[in-house]
Amino acid sequence: MRMSPVARKLLAYGAAAAVLVAVFALYTRPQMLVSLADQVWACFGP
């Protein structure tokens, strides 16, 4: 069964909105941001 272009576009927008909500929810947890910064620093730091 093929999806119509409109349904496919709505599904794509819904998935993108869900990802954005998840990312913004992670920003409310400061410890997660510190952990992420530490991981990035470990990869590219001295």
C-alpha distance matrix in Angstrom:
0.0 3.8 6.7 9.6 12.8 14.6 12.4 12.5 16.2 16.9 15.4 17.6 20.6 20.3 20.3 23.2 25.0 24.8 26.2 29.0 29.9 30.1 32.4 34.5 34.9 36.2 38.9 40.5 41.5 44.4 44.8 41.3 42.3 45.6 43.8 41.4 44.3 46.2 43.4 43.1 46.9 47.0 44.7 46.5 49.9 53.1
3.8 0.0 3.8 6.5 9.2 11.5 9.9 9.5 13.1 14.4 13.3 15.0 18.0 18.3 18.5 21.0 23.0 23.2 24.5 27.0 28.3 28.8 30.7 32.8 33.6 34.9 37.2 39.1 40.3 43.1 43.7 40.1 40.8 44.1 42.5 39.9 42.7 44.8 42.0 41.5 45.2 45.5 43.1 44.7 48.1 51.4
6.7 3.8 0.0 3.8 6.4 8.1 6.2 6.2 9.7 10.7 10.0 12.0 14.6 15.0 15.6 18.0 19.7 20.2 21.8 24.0 25.2 26.0 28.0 29.8 30.7 32.3 34.4 36.2 37.7 40.5 41.3 37.8 38.4 41.8 40.5 37.9 40.6 42.9 40.3 39.7 43.5 44.0 41.8 43.2 46.5 49.9
9.6 6.5 3.8 0.0 3.8 5.4 5.2 6.2 8.6 10.0 10.6 12.3 14.3 15.3 16.6 18.4 20.0 21.1 22.7 24.5 25.8 27.1 28.9 30.4 31.6 33.4 35.2 37.0 38.8 41.5 42.6 39.2 39.5 43.1 42.0 39.2 41.8 44.3 41.9 41.0 44.7 45.6 43.3 44.4 47.7 51.2
12.8 9.2 6.4 3.8 0.0 3.8 5.5 5.0 6.1 8.6 9.8 10.4 12.2 14.1 15.3 16.4 18.2 19.9 21.1 22.5 24.3 25.8 27.1 28.5 30.1 31.8 33.4 35.4 37.3 39.8 41.0 37.6 37.6 41.2 40.3 37.3 39.6 42.3 40.0 38.8 42.5 43.5 41.1 42.1 45.3 48.8
14.6 11.5 8.1 5.4 3.8 0.0 3.8 5.4 5.1 6.2 8.6 9.9 10.6 12.2 14.2 15.4 16.4 18.3 20.1 21.1 22.4 24.4 25.9 26.9 28.4 30.5 31.9 33.6 35.8 38.4 39.9 36.7 36.7 40.4 39.7 36.9 39.2 42.0 40.0 38.9 42.5 43.8 41.6 42.5 45.7 49.2
12.4 9.9 6.2 5.2 5.5 3.8 0.0 3.8 5.4 5.1 6.1 8.6 9.9 10.4 12.2 14.2 15.2 16.3 18.4 19.9 20.9 22.5 24.4 25.6 26.7 28.8 30.6 32.1 34.1 36.9 38.2 34.9 35.3 38.9 38.1 35.4 38.0 40.6 38.5 37.8 41.4 42.5 40.5 41.7 44.8 48.4
12.5 9.5 6.2 6.2 5.0 5.4 3.8 0.0 3.8 5.5 5.1 6.2 8.7 9.8 10.6 12.3 14.2 15.3 16.6 18.4 20.0 21.2 22.7 24.4 25.7 27.3 29.2 31.1 32.8 35.4 36.5 33.1 33.3 36.9 35.9 33.1 35.6 38.1 35.8 35.0 38.7 39.6 37.4 38.6 41.8 45.3
16.2 13.1 9.7 8.6 6.1 5.1 5.4 3.8 0.0 3.8 5.4 5.1 6.2 8.5 9.9 10.6 12.2 14.2 15.4 16.5 18.3 20.0 21.2 22.5 24.2 26.0 27.4 29.4 31.4 33.9 35.3 32.0 31.9 35.5 34.8 31.9 34.2 37.0 34.9 33.8 37.4 38.7 36.6 37.4 40.5 44.1
16.9 14.4 10.7 10.0 8.6 6.2 5.1 5.5 3.8 0.0 3.8 5.4 5.1 6.0 8.6 9.8 10.4 12.2 14.3 15.3 16.3 18.3 20.0 20.9 22.3 24.5 26.0 27.5 29.7 32.4 33.9 30.8 30.9 34.6 34.1 31.5 33.9 36.7 34.8 34.0 37.6 38.9 37.1 38.2 41.1 44.8
15.4 13.3 10.0 10.6 9.8 8.6 6.1 5.1 5.4 3.8 0.0 3.8 5.5 5.0 6.1 8.6 9.8 10.5 12.4 14.3 15.3 16.5 18.5 20.0 21.0 22.8 24.8 26.4 28.2 31.0 32.1 28.8 29.3 32.9 32.0 29.4 32.1 34.7 32.6 32.0 35.7 36.7 34.9 36.3 39.2 42.8
17.6 15.0 12.0 12.3 10.4 9.9 8.6 6.2 5.1 5.4 3.8 0.0 3.8 5.4 5.2 6.2 8.6 9.9 10.7 12.4 14.3 15.5 16.7 18.4 20.0 21.4 23.1 25.2 26.9 29.4 30.6 27.2 27.3 30.8 30.0 27.2 29.6 32.3 30.2 29.3 32.9 34.1 32.1 33.2 36.2 39.8
20.6 18.0 14.6 14.3 12.2 10.6 9.9 8.7 6.2 5.1 5.5 3.8 0.0 3.8 5.5 5.1 6.1 8.6 9.9 10.5 12.2 14.2 15.4 16.4 18.2 20.1 21.4 23.2 25.4 27.9 29.5 26.3 26.2 29.9 29.5 26.8 29.0 32.0 30.2 29.3 32.8 34.3 32.6 33.5 36.3 40.0
20.3 18.3 15.0 15.3 14.1 12.2 10.4 9.8 8.5 6.0 5.0 5.4 3.8 0.0 3.8 5.5 5.1 6.2 8.7 9.9 10.5 12.3 14.3 15.3 16.4 18.6 20.3 21.7 23.8 26.6 28.1 25.0 25.4 29.1 28.5 26.1 28.7 31.5 29.8 29.3 32.9 34.2 32.7 34.0 36.6 40.4
20.3 18.5 15.6 16.6 15.3 14.2 12.2 10.6 9.9 8.6 6.1 5.2 5.5 3.8 0.0 3.8 5.4 5.1 6.3 8.7 9.9 10.6 12.5 14.4 15.3 16.8 18.9 20.7 22.3 25.0 26.1 22.7 23.2 26.8 25.9 23.4 26.1 28.7 26.7 26.3 30.0 31.0 29.5 30.9 33.7 37.3
23.2 21.0 18.0 18.4 16.4 15.4 14.2 12.3 10.6 9.8 8.6 6.2 5.1 5.5 3.8 0.0 3.8 5.4 5.2 6.3 8.7 9.9 10.7 12.4 14.2 15.6 17.0 19.2 21.1 23.4 24.8 21.5 21.4 25.0 24.5 21.7 24.0 26.9 25.2 24.3 27.9 29.3 27.7 28.8 31.5 35.2
25.0 23.0 19.7 20.0 18.2 16.4 15.2 14.2 12.2 10.4 9.8 8.6 6.1 5.1 5.4 3.8 0.0 3.8 5.4 5.1 6.2 8.6 9.9 10.5 12.2 14.3 15.6 17.2 19.5 22.1 23.9 20.9 20.9 24.7 24.5 22.1 24.4 27.4 26.1 25.5 28.9 30.5 29.4 30.4 32.8 36.6
24.8 23.2 20.2 21.1 19.9 18.3 16.3 15.3 14.2 12.2 10.5 9.9 8.6 6.2 5.1 5.4 3.8 0.0 3.8 5.4 5.1 6.2 8.7 10.0 10.5 12.5 14.6 16.0 17.7 20.7 22.0 19.0 19.6 23.3 22.7 20.6 23.4 26.0 24.6 24.5 27.9 29.2 28.3 29.7 32.0 35.8
26.2 24.5 21.8 22.7 21.1 20.1 18.4 16.6 15.4 14.3 12.4 10.7 9.9 8.7 6.3 5.2 5.4 3.8 0.0 3.8 5.5 5.1 6.2 8.7 9.8 10.8 12.8 14.9 16.3 18.8 19.9 16.6 16.9 20.5 19.9 17.4 20.1 22.8 21.2 20.9 24.4 25.7 24.6 26.0 28.4 32.1
29.0 27.0 24.0 24.5 22.5 21.1 19.9 18.4 16.5 15.3 14.3 12.4 10.5 9.9 8.7 6.3 5.1 5.4 3.8 0.0 3.8 5.4 5.1 6.1 8.5 9.9 10.9 13.1 15.2 17.4 19.2 16.2 15.9 19.7 19.7 17.3 19.4 22.5 21.5 20.8 24.1 25.9 25.0 25.9 28.1 31.9
29.9 28.3 25.2 25.8 24.3 22.4 20.9 20.0 18.3 16.3 15.3 14.3 12.2 10.5 9.9 8.7 6.2 5.1 5.5 3.8 0.0 3.8 5.5 5.2 6.0 8.7 10.0 11.2 13.5 16.3 18.2 15.6 15.9 19.7 19.8 18.0 20.4 23.3 22.5 22.4 25.5 27.3 26.8 28.0 29.9 33.6
30.1 28.8 26.0 27.1 25.8 24.4 22.5 21.2 20.0 18.3 16.5 15.5 14.2 12.3 10.6 9.9 8.6 6.2 5.1 5.4 3.8 0.0 3.8 5.5 5.1 6.4 8.9 10.4 11.7 14.6 15.8 12.9 13.7 17.3 16.9 15.2 18.1 20.6 19.6 19.9 23.2 24.5 24.1 25.7 27.6 31.3
32.4 30.7 28.0 28.9 27.1 25.9 24.4 22.7 21.2 20.0 18.5 16.7 15.4 14.3 12.5 10.7 9.9 8.7 6.2 5.1 5.5 3.8 0.0 3.8 5.4 5.2 6.6 9.3 10.6 12.7 14.2 11.1 11.0 14.8 14.7 12.6 15.0 17.9 17.1 16.9 20.1 21.8 21.4 22.6 24.4 28.2
34.5 32.8 29.8 30.4 28.5 26.9 25.6 24.4 22.5 20.9 20.0 18.4 16.4 15.3 14.4 12.4 10.5 10.0 8.7 6.1 5.2 5.5 3.8 0.0 3.8 5.4 5.2 7.1 9.6 11.8 14.1 11.9 11.5 15.2 16.0 14.3 16.2 19.3 19.2 19.0 21.7 23.8 23.8 24.7 26.1 29.8
34.9 33.6 30.7 31.6 30.1 28.4 26.7 25.7 24.2 22.3 21.0 20.0 18.2 16.4 15.3 14.2 12.2 10.5 9.8 8.5 6.0 5.1 5.4 3.8 0.0 3.8 5.4 5.6 7.6 10.7 12.7 10.7 11.4 14.9 15.4 14.5 16.9 19.5 19.4 19.9 22.6 24.3 24.6 26.0 27.2 30.8
36.2 34.9 32.3 33.4 31.8 30.5 28.8 27.3 26.0 24.5 22.8 21.4 20.1 18.6 16.8 15.6 14.3 12.5 10.8 9.9 8.7 6.4 5.2 5.4 3.8 0.0 3.8 5.4 5.6 8.3 9.6 7.0 8.0 11.5 11.6 10.7 13.3 15.7 15.7 16.4 19.0 20.6 21.1 22.6 23.7 27.3
38.9 37.2 34.4 35.2 33.4 31.9 30.6 29.2 27.4 26.0 24.8 23.1 21.4 20.3 18.9 17.0 15.6 14.6 12.8 10.9 10.0 8.9 6.6 5.2 5.4 3.8 0.0 3.8 5.3 6.7 9.3 7.6 6.9 10.5 11.8 10.9 12.4 15.3 16.0 16.1 18.3 20.5 21.2 22.1 22.9 26.4
40.5 39.1 36.2 37.0 35.4 33.6 32.1 31.1 29.4 27.5 26.4 25.2 23.2 21.7 20.7 19.2 17.2 16.0 14.9 13.1 11.2 10.4 9.3 7.1 5.6 5.4 3.8 0.0 3.8 6.2 9.1 8.7 8.9 11.8 13.4 13.4 14.9 17.4 18.4 19.1 21.0 23.0 24.1 25.1 25.6 29.0
41.5 40.3 37.7 38.8 37.3 35.8 34.1 32.8 31.4 29.7 28.2 26.9 25.4 23.8 22.3 21.1 19.5 17.7 16.3 15.2 13.5 11.7 10.6 9.6 7.6 5.6 5.3 3.8 0.0 3.8 5.6 5.6 6.9 9.2 10.3 11.2 13.0 14.8 15.9 17.3 18.9 20.5 22.0 23.4 23.6 26.9
44.4 43.1 40.5 41.5 39.8 38.4 36.9 35.4 33.9 32.4 31.0 29.4 27.9 26.6 25.0 23.4 22.1 20.7 18.8 17.4 16.3 14.6 12.7 11.8 10.7 8.3 6.7 6.2 3.8 0.0 3.8 5.4 5.2 6.4 8.7 9.9 10.7 12.5 14.4 15.5 16.6 18.5 20.3 21.4 21.1 24.2
44.8 43.7 41.3 42.6 41.0 39.9 38.2 36.5 35.3 33.9 32.1 30.6 29.5 28.1 26.1 24.8 23.9 22.0 19.9 19.2 18.2 15.8 14.2 14.1 12.7 9.6 9.3 9.1 5.6 3.8 0.0 3.8 5.4 5.1 6.2 8.6 9.9 10.5 12.4 14.3 15.2 16.5 18.6 20.2 19.8 22.7
41.3 40.1 37.8 39.2 37.6 36.7 34.9 33.1 32.0 30.8 28.8 27.2 26.3 25.0 22.7 21.5 20.9 19.0 16.6 16.2 15.6 12.9 11.1 11.9 10.7 7.0 7.6 8.7 5.6 5.4 3.8 0.0 3.8 5.5 5.1 6.1 8.6 9.8 10.5 12.3 14.1 15.3 16.8 18.5 18.9 22.1
42.3 40.8 38.4 39.5 37.6 36.7 35.3 33.3 31.9 30.9 29.3 27.3 26.2 25.4 23.2 21.4 20.9 19.6 16.9 15.9 15.9 13.7 11.0 11.5 11.4 8.0 6.9 8.9 6.9 5.2 5.4 3.8 0.0 3.8 5.4 5.0 6.1 8.6 9.9 10.6 12.1 14.1 15.5 16.6 16.8 20.2
45.6 44.1 41.8 43.1 41.2 40.4 38.9 36.9 35.5 34.6 32.9 30.8 29.9 29.1 26.8 25.0 24.7 23.3 20.5 19.7 19.7 17.3 14.8 15.2 14.9 11.5 10.5 11.8 9.2 6.4 5.1 5.5 3.8 0.0 3.8 5.5 5.1 6.2 8.7 10.0 10.4 12.2 14.4 15.5 14.9 17.9
43.8 42.5 40.5 42.0 40.3 39.7 38.1 35.9 34.8 34.1 32.0 30.0 29.5 28.5 25.9 24.5 24.5 22.7 19.9 19.7 19.8 16.9 14.7 16.0 15.4 11.6 11.8 13.4 10.3 8.7 6.2 5.1 5.4 3.8 0.0 3.8 5.4 5.1 6.3 8.7 9.8 10.5 12.6 14.5 14.4 17.4
41.4 39.9 37.9 39.2 37.3 36.9 35.4 33.1 31.9 31.5 29.4 27.2 26.8 26.1 23.4 21.7 22.1 20.6 17.4 17.3 18.0 15.2 12.6 14.3 14.5 10.7 10.9 13.4 11.2 9.9 8.6 6.1 5.0 5.5 3.8 0.0 3.8 5.4 5.1 6.3 8.6 9.8 10.8 12.5 13.3 16.7
44.3 42.7 40.6 41.8 39.6 39.2 38.0 35.6 34.2 33.9 32.1 29.6 29.0 28.7 26.1 24.0 24.4 23.4 20.1 19.4 20.4 18.1 15.0 16.2 16.9 13.3 12.4 14.9 13.0 10.7 9.9 8.6 6.1 5.1 5.4 3.8 0.0 3.8 5.4 5.1 6.0 8.5 10.0 10.6 10.7 14.1
46.2 44.8 42.9 44.3 42.3 42.0 40.6 38.1 37.0 36.7 34.7 32.3 32.0 31.5 28.7 26.9 27.4 26.0 22.8 22.5 23.3 20.6 17.9 19.3 19.5 15.7 15.3 17.4 14.8 12.5 10.5 9.8 8.6 6.2 5.1 5.4 3.8 0.0 3.8 5.5 5.0 6.1 8.7 10.1 9.5 12.4
43.4 42.0 40.3 41.9 40.0 40.0 38.5 35.8 34.9 34.8 32.6 30.2 30.2 29.8 26.7 25.2 26.1 24.6 21.2 21.5 22.5 19.6 17.1 19.2 19.4 15.7 16.0 18.4 15.9 14.4 12.4 10.5 9.9 8.7 6.3 5.1 5.4 3.8 0.0 3.8 5.4 5.1 6.4 8.9 9.6 12.6
43.1 41.5 39.7 41.0 38.8 38.9 37.8 35.0 33.8 34.0 32.0 29.3 29.3 29.3 26.3 24.3 25.5 24.5 20.9 20.8 22.4 19.9 16.9 19.0 19.9 16.4 16.1 19.1 17.3 15.5 14.3 12.3 10.6 10.0 8.7 6.3 5.1 5.5 3.8 0.0 3.8 5.4 5.2 6.3 7.7 11.4
46.9 45.2 43.5 44.7 42.5 42.5 41.4 38.7 37.4 37.6 35.7 32.9 32.8 32.9 30.0 27.9 28.9 27.9 24.4 24.1 25.5 23.2 20.1 21.7 22.6 19.0 18.3 21.0 18.9 16.6 15.2 14.1 12.1 10.4 9.8 8.6 6.0 5.0 5.4 3.8 0.0 3.8 5.4 5.3 4.8 8.2
47.0 45.5 44.0 45.6 43.5 43.8 42.5 39.6 38.7 38.9 36.7 34.1 34.3 34.2 31.0 29.3 30.5 29.2 25.7 25.9 27.3 24.5 21.8 23.8 24.3 20.6 20.5 23.0 20.5 18.5 16.5 15.3 14.1 12.2 10.5 9.8 8.5 6.1 5.1 5.4 3.8 0.0 3.8 5.8 5.4 7.9
44.7 43.1 41.8 43.3 41.1 41.6 40.5 37.4 36.6 37.1 34.9 32.1 32.6 32.7 29.5 27.7 29.4 28.3 24.6 25.0 26.8 24.1 21.4 23.8 24.6 21.1 21.2 24.1 22.0 20.3 18.6 16.8 15.5 14.4 12.6 10.8 10.0 8.7 6.4 5.2 5.4 3.8 0.0 3.8 6.0 8.7
46.5 44.7 43.2 44.4 42.1 42.5 41.7 38.6 37.4 38.2 36.3 33.2 33.5 34.0 30.9 28.8 30.4 29.7 26.0 25.9 28.0 25.7 22.6 24.7 26.0 22.6 22.1 25.1 23.4 21.4 20.2 18.5 16.6 15.5 14.5 12.5 10.6 10.1 8.9 6.3 5.3 5.8 3.8 0.0 3.8 6.8
49.9 48.1 46.5 47.7 45.3 45.7 44.8 41.8 40.5 41.1 39.2 36.2 36.3 36.6 33.7 31.5 32.8 32.0 28.4 28.1 29.9 27.6 24.4 26.1 27.2 23.7 22.9 25.6 23.6 21.1 19.8 18.9 16.8 14.9 14.4 13.3 10.7 9.5 9.6 7.7 4.8 5.4 6.0 3.8 0.0 3.8
53.1 51.4 49.9 51.2 48.8 49.2 48.4 45.3 44.1 44.8 42.8 39.8 40.0 40.4 37.3 35.2 36.6 35.8 32.1 31.9 33.6 31.3 28.2 29.8 30.8 27.3 26.4 29.0 26.9 24.2 22.7 22.1 20.2 17.9 17.4 16.7 14.1 12.4 12.6 11.4 8.2 7.9 8.7 6.8 3.8 0.0
